[in-house]
Amino acid sequence: MPLIFIPTLIVFQILLLIVHLTVYATASAAFGLNSRVLWWFLAFLSLTFVPASVLVYWSRNRIAQWYYAFAAHWFGLVHFLFMGGVAFFFFLVMGNVFGWRVNLPLAGGICFGIFFLLHLYGTWNSGRARVVRVTVPLQNIPEYWRDHSLVFISDIHLGAIRGAGFVKKIVEKINAVTPAAVMIGGDLYDGVKCDAEALVAPLRDLVTAHGTYYVTGNHEFYGEFGRSVAAITAAGVTILKNETVAIEGMQFTGVDYRDVHKRDDFIKVLDGIALQKNMPSILIKHEPDNLDIAEQKGFSAGFFGHTHQGQIYPLMHITRKIYHGFDYGLRRFKKMWVYTSSGVGTWGPPLRLGTKSEIVVVRFV
């Protein structure tokens, strides 16, 4: 782990402590729980997520993974309780302004209860991969693609939380739509130490007419990159590293995240790829940035991931701002169609609120 991350982790840890102590202050004000035991217990829990994240980065020990899974679930829950605390104190302020008589235990119970139920829903929602059907209009599409579909998925984030069982369920849903090909848009792994081979083994069961293809995301480079790539290849998946494959008159170009992360590098990579002008061309890339470069190169459409659409409300407002509205869904950028997926898995806490996990089935017309 680069040393530059250490100051970030320290600041993050301080913020986590503030979050936990706010939850304690709310419990104290609402329910009169002035307990040093509770104070120290919450302070201790505030120290779980950062060490767990570091530990699982270095060790694939099963206990370390269980510890990280617990810390990630608690990380999600405590932030919802924190929002309940914010709502509680806001309610108290409004009560003072308007002269309301506030029943403190009732107000605290309602605020904590609502956000606890939202947390339960978000946890449940994060594990439901929905099949989303998208129609993309292209010029000169081959006859074959008028009757066959493409499946695009991204951001599965396999590791300490999502495992082979999750992949098996995704594979079953993909096989049910009988795609011509499957494209995986990066972040197949979460970037932690893991049994890379076992996690992706269910991908061997994908049934397609023309194979499964994959491009790297940023999280692959956080973990054991060489081992991950070998495991993906062993699972029967073709890695597209700045290259193009032709499938039934349609050309699909996959680019490596690290090679195209910078704008100038992206230009150099695309300059080295010769597209057939008489064939529709589809770009598979992890992050939906530098769209003007891809459009100028002549791509008909592009499929992206990375953003998770913010994953948890209201973070989608931030991703929408960062990616200029191309953080989720089908939109047109000049002459190029752009689809950005919210992803299949989750990063950090296994939560989705206001967003969905999706398997994208694409029909070209």
TIVEX-278383 format. One record per residue (C-alpha): x, y, z. Coordinates in pm, 1 decimal. Example, Ala and Ser with C-alpha at 12.3 -4.5 7.8 and 13.67 -1.06 7.14 Angstrom:
BEGIN
<node u="1230.0" v="-450.0" w="780.0"/>
<node u="1367.0" v="-106.0" w="714.0"/>
END
This chain:
BEGIN
<node u="0.0" v="0.0" w="0.0"/>
<node u="157.2" v="335.9" w="-105.5"/>
<node u="267.9" v="561.5" w="182.2"/>
<node u="62.3" v="845.6" w="32.8"/>
<node u="-250.3" v="665.2" w="156.4"/>
<node u="-145.0" v="692.9" w="523.0"/>
<node u="-253.5" v="1059.4" w="577.3"/>
<node u="-582.1" v="978.9" w="400.9"/>
<node u="-641.9" v="683.5" w="631.3"/>
<node u="-569.4" v="897.3" w="938.1"/>
<node u="-818.6" v="1164.4" w="832.6"/>
<node u="-1072.9" v="896.3" w="742.8"/>
<node u="-1028.4" v="734.7" w="1084.2"/>
<node u="-1086.6" v="1067.0" w="1261.2"/>
<node u="-1408.3" v="1116.4" w="1064.7"/>
<node u="-1520.1" v="766.0" w="1159.1"/>
<node u="-1463.6" v="844.8" w="1526.8"/>
<node u="-1675.7" v="1159.6" w="1490.6"/>
<node u="-1954.0" v="956.9" w="1329.4"/>
<node u="-1954.0" v="703.7" w="1612.3"/>
<node u="-1947.7" v="968.5" w="1885.4"/>
<node u="-2241.0" v="1145.0" w="1717.9"/>
<node u="-2436.7" v="819.8" w="1742.6"/>
<node u="-2341.7" v="802.6" w="2111.6"/>
<node u="-2446.6" v="1165.4" w="2169.1"/>
<node u="-2783.4" v="1091.8" w="2006.2"/>
<node u="-2839.9" v="782.1" w="2220.2"/>
<node u="-2741.4" v="982.3" w="2527.2"/>
<node u="-2975.7" v="1272.9" w="2451.5"/>
<node u="-3269.5" v="1058.1" w="2339.5"/>
<node u="-3256.6" v="769.3" w="2582.5"/>
<node u="-3035.8" v="895.4" w="2866.0"/>
<node u="-2769.3" v="633.5" w="2793.7"/>
<node u="-2479.2" v="812.2" w="2963.9"/>
<node u="-2262.9" v="503.0" w="2975.0"/>
<node u="-1884.8" v="498.9" w="2958.5"/>
<node u="-1907.1" v="136.3" w="2847.3"/>
<node u="-2118.1" v="236.0" w="2547.1"/>
<node u="-1883.6" v="529.3" w="2471.3"/>
<node u="-1577.5" v="305.5" w="2469.3"/>
<node u="-1758.6" v="32.2" w="2277.4"/>
<node u="-1853.3" v="272.4" w="1997.4"/>
<node u="-1504.6" v="421.3" w="2000.3"/>
<node u="-1366.7" v="67.7" w="1960.4"/>
<node u="-1606.0" v="-6.2" w="1671.7"/>
<node u="-1486.3" v="310.2" w="1499.8"/>
<node u="-1144.9" v="144.1" w="1478.9"/>
<node u="-1265.0" v="-163.6" w="1289.2"/>
<node u="-1305.8" v="-59.1" w="924.8"/>
<node u="-969.7" v="102.4" w="851.0"/>
<node u="-758.1" v="-176.7" w="1009.8"/>
<node u="-980.3" v="-438.2" w="843.7"/>
<node u="-931.0" v="-273.3" w="503.9"/>
<node u="-553.5" v="-274.7" w="551.0"/>
<node u="-550.0" v="-631.7" w="684.4"/>
<node u="-754.0" v="-779.6" w="400.4"/>
<node u="-527.9" v="-598.4" w="153.7"/>
<node u="-231.6" v="-798.6" w="285.1"/>
<node u="-384.0" v="-1129.3" w="394.4"/>
<node u="-621.8" v="-1381.7" w="239.5"/>
<node u="-672.9" v="-1553.6" w="576.7"/>
<node u="-1036.4" v="-1655.2" w="623.7"/>
<node u="-1055.9" v="-1486.5" w="965.1"/>
<node u="-926.7" v="-1161.8" w="811.5"/>
<node u="-1199.9" v="-1180.9" w="547.4"/>
<node u="-1468.8" v="-1243.1" w="808.8"/>
<node u="-1336.6" v="-949.6" w="1008.6"/>
<node u="-1351.1" v="-726.5" w="701.1"/>
<node u="-1704.4" v="-842.3" w="617.6"/>
<node u="-1818.2" v="-755.4" w="971.5"/>
<node u="-1641.0" v="-418.2" w="961.0"/>
<node u="-1791.2" v="-333.0" w="621.0"/>
<node u="-2144.5" v="-418.6" w="734.2"/>
<node u="-2099.4" v="-215.0" w="1053.0"/>
<node u="-1946.8" v="71.6" w="852.4"/>
<node u="-2268.2" v="88.3" w="650.0"/>
<node u="-2499.8" v="57.9" w="949.4"/>
<node u="-2328.3" v="319.5" w="1164.9"/>
<node u="-2354.1" v="577.4" w="888.5"/>
<node u="-2728.3" v="521.2" w="868.3"/>
<node u="-2746.7" v="555.9" w="1247.8"/>
<node u="-2542.2" v="874.3" w="1211.8"/>
<node u="-2801.7" v="1010.9" w="969.1"/>
<node u="-3065.9" v="916.0" w="1225.5"/>
<node u="-2870.5" v="1118.8" w="1479.5"/>
<node u="-2854.1" v="1417.2" w="1246.3"/>
<node u="-3230.0" v="1391.5" w="1189.6"/>
<node u="-3288.6" v="1373.6" w="1565.9"/>
<node u="-3089.5" v="1688.1" w="1644.4"/>
<node u="-3249.8" v="1869.4" w="1350.4"/>
<node u="-3588.6" v="1777.9" w="1497.7"/>
<node u="-3479.9" v="1917.4" w="1835.9"/>
<node u="-3370.2" v="2245.2" w="1676.3"/>
<node u="-3702.3" v="2275.6" w="1492.4"/>
<node u="-3881.5" v="2200.6" w="1819.1"/>
<node u="-3700.3" v="2487.6" w="1991.3"/>
<node u="-3775.2" v="2723.9" w="1703.0"/>
<node u="-4148.4" v="2647.7" w="1688.7"/>
<node u="-4199.4" v="2571.5" w="2056.2"/>
<node u="-4285.9" v="2205.2" w="2007.9"/>
<node u="-4281.5" v="1974.8" w="2305.8"/>
<node u="-4058.2" v="1687.4" w="2195.7"/>
<node u="-4078.9" v="1340.2" w="2344.1"/>
<node u="-3707.6" v="1259.8" w="2331.9"/>
<node u="-3722.6" v="877.8" w="2348.1"/>
<node u="-4000.4" v="867.9" w="2087.8"/>
<node u="-3815.7" v="1105.4" w="1853.3"/>
<node u="-3491.0" v="911.4" w="1894.6"/>
<node u="-3664.3" v="579.4" w="1836.8"/>
<node u="-3834.8" v="705.6" w="1520.9"/>
<node u="-3516.9" v="858.5" w="1377.2"/>
<node u="-3298.0" v="558.8" w="1452.4"/>
<node u="-3573.5" v="316.5" w="1347.5"/>
<node u="-3634.9" v="473.9" w="1006.7"/>
<node u="-3268.3" v="476.6" w="913.2"/>
<node u="-3214.7" v="125.7" w="1048.5"/>
<node u="-3493.9" v="-0.1" w="821.0"/>
<node u="-3336.8" v="188.4" w="528.3"/>
<node u="-3010.0" v="10.8" w="604.8"/>
<node u="-3182.6" v="-329.0" w="600.3"/>
<node u="-3345.4" v="-247.7" w="267.3"/>
<node u="-3016.5" v="-123.5" w="121.2"/>
<node u="-2837.9" v="-441.9" w="226.9"/>
<node u="-3107.9" v="-660.6" w="73.2"/>
<node u="-3120.1" v="-447.5" w="-241.1"/>
<node u="-2744.3" v="-471.9" w="-297.7"/>
<node u="-2760.8" v="-847.0" w="-352.5"/>
<node u="-3038.7" v="-837.4" w="-614.6"/>
<node u="-2892.6" v="-822.0" w="-963.0"/>
<node u="-3171.6" v="-712.2" w="-1196.1"/>
<node u="-3177.3" v="-777.2" w="-1569.6"/>
<node u="-3199.9" v="-439.0" w="-1743.1"/>
<node u="-3279.4" v="-432.7" w="-2114.4"/>
<node u="-3138.3" v="-154.1" w="-2329.2"/>
<node u="-3194.9" v="-80.1" w="-2698.2"/>
<node u="-2912.1" v="95.0" w="-2883.2"/>
<node u="-2976.6" v="226.7" w="-3236.4"/>
<node u="-2678.6" v="195.4" w="-3471.5"/>
<node u="-2624.9" v="245.8" w="-3841.5"/>
<node u="-2535.7" v="-47.9" w="-4066.5"/>
<node u="-2580.8" v="-316.5" w="-3804.1"/>
<node u="-2523.6" v="-668.9" w="-3936.7"/>
<node u="-2828.9" v="-889.8" w="-3975.5"/>
<node u="-2698.6" v="-1124.8" w="-3706.0"/>
<node u="-2720.3" v="-858.4" w="-3436.2"/>
<node u="-3081.7" v="-778.9" w="-3518.1"/>
<node u="-3175.3" v="-1112.0" w="-3360.8"/>
<node u="-2907.7" v="-1152.1" w="-3091.8"/>
<node u="-2819.1" v="-966.2" w="-2774.6"/>
<node u="-2503.4" v="-862.5" w="-2594.0"/>
<node u="-2468.9" v="-876.6" w="-2215.6"/>
<node u="-2260.5" v="-613.6" w="-2038.7"/>
<node u="-2169.9" v="-633.6" w="-1668.9"/>
<node u="-1916.0" v="-449.6" w="-1456.5"/>
<node u="-1798.9" v="-389.9" w="-1100.1"/>
<node u="-1867.2" v="-728.5" w="-941.3"/>
<node u="-1598.9" v="-662.6" w="-675.9"/>
<node u="-1524.3" v="-1019.5" w="-576.6"/>
<node u="-1330.1" v="-1059.7" w="-253.5"/>
<node u="-1412.3" v="-1074.9" w="114.1"/>
<node u="-1785.4" v="-999.9" w="72.4"/>
<node u="-1892.3" v="-1117.1" w="-274.1"/>
<node u="-1786.8" v="-1471.3" w="-355.9"/>
<node u="-1830.2" v="-1757.7" w="-600.5"/>
<node u="-2191.9" v="-1808.0" w="-495.5"/>
<node u="-2272.8" v="-1453.4" w="-606.5"/>
<node u="-2102.1" v="-1516.0" w="-941.1"/>
<node u="-2300.3" v="-1836.8" w="-989.3"/>
<node u="-2629.6" v="-1649.0" w="-951.6"/>
<node u="-2515.3" v="-1388.9" w="-1204.7"/>
<node u="-2412.0" v="-1659.7" w="-1450.4"/>
<node u="-2753.0" v="-1826.2" w="-1420.6"/>
<node u="-2930.9" v="-1499.5" w="-1497.0"/>
<node u="-2704.2" v="-1428.4" w="-1794.2"/>
<node u="-2750.4" v="-1777.1" w="-1939.9"/>
<node u="-3127.0" v="-1732.3" w="-1916.1"/>
<node u="-3113.6" v="-1455.2" w="-2179.0"/>
<node u="-2890.1" v="-1660.5" w="-2418.2"/>
<node u="-2651.8" v="-1379.9" w="-2519.4"/>
<node u="-2430.4" v="-1386.6" w="-2826.2"/>
<node u="-2141.0" v="-1257.2" w="-2614.1"/>
<node u="-2067.0" v="-1120.5" w="-2267.3"/>
<node u="-1852.2" v="-814.9" w="-2198.4"/>
<node u="-1715.1" v="-752.1" w="-1847.6"/>
<node u="-1620.0" v="-390.2" w="-1792.7"/>
<node u="-1365.3" v="-412.0" w="-1512.3"/>
<node u="-1346.6" v="-437.9" w="-1131.8"/>
<node u="-1420.3" v="-807.9" w="-1142.0"/>
<node u="-1214.2" v="-824.4" w="-822.3"/>
<node u="-1229.8" v="-592.8" w="-523.3"/>
<node u="-851.4" v="-561.8" w="-495.2"/>
<node u="-804.0" v="-759.2" w="-173.1"/>
<node u="-613.8" v="-1080.3" w="-109.6"/>
<node u="-840.2" v="-1367.1" w="-212.5"/>
<node u="-864.2" v="-1707.6" w="-375.1"/>
<node u="-874.2" v="-1557.8" w="-723.6"/>
<node u="-923.4" v="-1888.1" w="-904.8"/>
<node u="-1215.7" v="-2011.1" w="-694.8"/>
<node u="-1400.8" v="-1678.5" w="-709.5"/>
<node u="-1422.7" v="-1665.5" w="-1090.0"/>
<node u="-1457.2" v="-2041.5" w="-1151.1"/>
<node u="-1836.8" v="-2015.7" w="-1213.9"/>
<node u="-1765.0" v="-1798.3" w="-1519.2"/>
<node u="-1670.9" v="-2121.9" w="-1697.9"/>
<node u="-2042.9" v="-2204.6" w="-1701.0"/>
<node u="-2136.9" v="-1902.1" w="-1911.8"/>
<node u="-2304.5" v="-2019.6" w="-2232.2"/>
<node u="-2252.1" v="-1782.2" w="-2523.7"/>
<node u="-2220.9" v="-1817.6" w="-2899.0"/>
<node u="-1908.0" v="-1603.9" w="-2922.4"/>
<node u="-1743.5" v="-1601.0" w="-2581.7"/>
<node u="-1686.6" v="-1380.4" w="-2279.2"/>
<node u="-1452.6" v="-1080.5" w="-2284.5"/>
<node u="-1305.5" v="-864.1" w="-2011.3"/>
<node u="-1121.5" v="-534.5" w="-1962.3"/>
<node u="-944.7" v="-427.5" w="-1644.4"/>
<node u="-1071.6" v="-176.7" w="-1390.8"/>
<node u="-884.0" v="18.0" w="-1126.6"/>
<node u="-945.7" v="-236.0" w="-847.2"/>
<node u="-765.2" v="-515.5" w="-1028.8"/>
<node u="-443.2" v="-319.9" w="-983.8"/>
<node u="-492.4" v="-289.7" w="-607.5"/>
<node u="-457.2" v="-665.0" w="-558.6"/>
<node u="-252.8" v="-948.8" w="-704.1"/>
<node u="-283.9" v="-841.4" w="-1065.7"/>
<node u="-86.4" v="-1125.1" w="-1222.2"/>
<node u="-276.3" v="-1393.1" w="-1033.6"/>
<node u="-610.6" v="-1228.5" w="-1112.8"/>
<node u="-538.1" v="-1214.8" w="-1484.9"/>
<node u="-428.8" v="-1579.9" w="-1487.1"/>
<node u="-746.6" v="-1683.6" w="-1302.8"/>
<node u="-968.4" v="-1491.0" w="-1543.5"/>
<node u="-801.7" v="-1652.5" w="-1842.9"/>
<node u="-828.1" v="-1998.2" w="-1683.5"/>
<node u="-1203.3" v="-1940.6" w="-1643.6"/>
<node u="-1236.0" v="-1917.7" w="-2021.3"/>
<node u="-1259.0" v="-1539.1" w="-2042.0"/>
<node u="-1071.1" v="-1349.3" w="-2313.8"/>
<node u="-890.4" v="-1038.2" w="-2193.2"/>
<node u="-903.1" v="-743.2" w="-2431.8"/>
<node u="-592.6" v="-534.4" w="-2370.5"/>
<node u="-610.1" v="-245.3" w="-2614.6"/>
<node u="-730.3" v="-468.8" w="-2894.9"/>
<node u="-1031.7" v="-531.5" w="-3113.6"/>
<node u="-1229.8" v="-848.0" w="-3176.3"/>
<node u="-1478.4" v="-883.8" w="-3462.6"/>
<node u="-1800.2" v="-1071.4" w="-3383.4"/>
<node u="-2045.3" v="-1130.3" w="-3666.5"/>
<node u="-1974.3" v="-803.7" w="-3843.9"/>
<node u="-1947.3" v="-591.4" w="-3525.9"/>
<node u="-1613.6" v="-484.6" w="-3380.4"/>
<node u="-1556.4" v="-462.2" w="-3006.5"/>
<node u="-1253.7" v="-277.6" w="-2870.8"/>
<node u="-1144.1" v="-329.0" w="-2510.8"/>
<node u="-892.4" v="-99.0" w="-2341.5"/>
<node u="-682.7" v="-155.3" w="-2030.3"/>
<node u="-760.3" v="78.6" w="-1738.9"/>
<node u="-401.2" v="154.7" w="-1648.6"/>
<node u="-301.5" v="218.4" w="-2010.1"/>
<node u="-582.6" v="468.9" w="-2078.6"/>
<node u="-634.2" v="630.9" w="-1738.1"/>
<node u="-463.2" v="949.8" w="-1853.3"/>
<node u="-604.8" v="1145.4" w="-2144.3"/>
<node u="-284.9" v="1151.8" w="-2350.2"/>
<node u="-235.3" v="779.0" w="-2300.5"/>
<node u="-591.9" v="711.2" w="-2413.8"/>
<node u="-524.8" v="902.2" w="-2734.1"/>
<node u="-206.8" v="703.3" w="-2797.8"/>
<node u="-380.9" v="370.4" w="-2739.8"/>
<node u="-669.0" v="452.3" w="-2975.0"/>
<node u="-428.8" v="585.1" w="-3237.6"/>
<node u="-275.6" v="238.5" w="-3240.6"/>
<node u="-610.2" v="67.3" w="-3303.8"/>
<node u="-737.4" v="51.6" w="-3661.4"/>
<node u="-1116.4" v="42.6" w="-3687.7"/>
<node u="-1299.7" v="-77.6" w="-3995.8"/>
<node u="-1507.6" v="220.9" w="-4100.8"/>
<node u="-1775.1" v="5.4" w="-4263.9"/>
<node u="-1845.2" v="-188.2" w="-3941.0"/>
<node u="-2017.4" v="-65.2" w="-3624.8"/>
<node u="-1758.3" v="-26.1" w="-3348.7"/>
<node u="-1820.6" v="-70.4" w="-2977.0"/>
<node u="-1581.2" v="50.0" w="-2705.0"/>
<node u="-1556.1" v="-141.4" w="-2377.4"/>
<node u="-1387.8" v="74.4" w="-2113.1"/>
<node u="-1404.9" v="82.6" w="-1735.7"/>
<node u="-1447.6" v="453.4" w="-1667.6"/>
<node u="-1679.4" v="687.0" w="-1864.9"/>
<node u="-1430.2" v="967.8" w="-1913.0"/>
<node u="-1269.5" v="1134.8" w="-2216.9"/>
<node u="-1574.3" v="1050.5" w="-2424.3"/>
<node u="-1479.9" v="1310.1" w="-2684.0"/>
<node u="-1167.3" v="1111.0" w="-2772.0"/>
<node u="-1365.8" v="793.0" w="-2829.5"/>
<node u="-1629.7" v="975.6" w="-3031.6"/>
<node u="-1369.7" v="1142.5" w="-3252.6"/>
<node u="-1207.6" v="804.3" w="-3312.8"/>
<node u="-1534.8" v="689.7" w="-3465.9"/>
<node u="-1687.4" v="454.4" w="-3208.6"/>
<node u="-2057.8" v="395.3" w="-3258.0"/>
<node u="-2121.1" v="320.1" w="-2889.9"/>
<node u="-1936.1" v="270.8" w="-2563.1"/>
<node u="-2010.2" v="66.9" w="-2251.2"/>
<node u="-1866.7" v="168.8" w="-1915.1"/>
<node u="-1889.0" v="103.8" w="-1540.8"/>
<node u="-1688.2" v="231.7" w="-1242.1"/>
<node u="-1933.2" v="489.1" w="-1104.9"/>
<node u="-2180.3" v="252.3" w="-927.4"/>
<node u="-2410.2" v="552.3" w="-984.7"/>
<node u="-2290.5" v="661.7" w="-642.0"/>
<node u="-2422.2" v="333.1" w="-493.1"/>
<node u="-2592.1" v="502.2" w="-194.9"/>
<node u="-2824.5" v="802.8" w="-209.1"/>
<node u="-2747.0" v="1093.3" w="-236.7"/>
<node u="-2399.9" v="1017.3" w="-377.6"/>
<node u="-2542.7" v="988.1" w="-730.2"/>
<node u="-2556.7" v="1365.9" w="-737.1"/>
<node u="-2178.1" v="1368.3" w="-695.9"/>
<node u="-2111.7" v="1106.9" w="-966.6"/>
<node u="-2349.9" v="1288.4" w="-1201.3"/>
<node u="-2149.5" v="1606.1" w="-1152.0"/>
<node u="-1811.3" v="1434.9" w="-1192.9"/>
<node u="-1907.9" v="1253.4" w="-1513.4"/>
<node u="-2123.2" v="1531.8" w="-1658.4"/>
<node u="-2441.8" v="1328.6" w="-1655.6"/>
<node u="-2283.4" v="1015.5" w="-1804.2"/>
<node u="-2257.4" v="835.3" w="-1468.9"/>
<node u="-2553.5" v="608.2" w="-1541.4"/>
<node u="-2783.5" v="497.8" w="-1819.4"/>
<node u="-2804.0" v="542.0" w="-2194.4"/>
<node u="-2721.0" v="883.6" w="-2335.1"/>
<node u="-2586.8" v="1021.6" w="-2657.9"/>
<node u="-2253.1" v="1200.2" w="-2677.8"/>
<node u="-2257.7" v="1369.8" w="-3018.9"/>
<node u="-2256.7" v="1074.0" w="-3263.7"/>
<node u="-2171.8" v="806.5" w="-3005.0"/>
<node u="-2414.2" v="624.6" w="-2777.8"/>
<node u="-2291.5" v="588.0" w="-2419.1"/>
<node u="-2418.1" v="341.0" w="-2161.7"/>
<node u="-2275.3" v="349.9" w="-1809.5"/>
<node u="-2379.6" v="66.6" w="-1579.7"/>
<node u="-2434.6" v="101.0" w="-1206.9"/>
<node u="-2254.8" v="-233.5" w="-1172.3"/>
<node u="-2342.8" v="-572.9" w="-1031.8"/>
<node u="-2162.8" v="-569.4" w="-697.2"/>
<node u="-2070.6" v="-309.6" w="-438.2"/>
<node u="-1757.9" v="-152.3" w="-295.2"/>
<node u="-1713.7" v="-111.9" w="79.5"/>
<node u="-2042.0" v="-169.5" w="264.4"/>
<node u="-2274.8" v="-406.9" w="77.1"/>
<node u="-2543.4" v="-141.0" w="39.7"/>
<node u="-2747.0" v="8.8" w="-240.9"/>
<node u="-2999.3" v="281.5" w="-176.8"/>
<node u="-3151.7" v="469.7" w="-468.1"/>
<node u="-2949.0" v="259.6" w="-713.9"/>
<node u="-2962.9" v="-98.4" w="-837.4"/>
<node u="-2730.5" v="-385.4" w="-920.0"/>
<node u="-2778.3" v="-472.0" w="-1284.0"/>
<node u="-2704.6" v="-711.2" w="-1568.0"/>
<node u="-2740.7" v="-515.0" w="-1890.9"/>
<node u="-2890.2" v="-693.2" w="-2192.6"/>
<node u="-2825.2" v="-488.9" w="-2507.5"/>
<node u="-3019.8" v="-514.7" w="-2832.3"/>
<node u="-2895.1" v="-326.4" w="-3137.3"/>
<node u="-3149.7" v="-187.4" w="-3382.2"/>
END
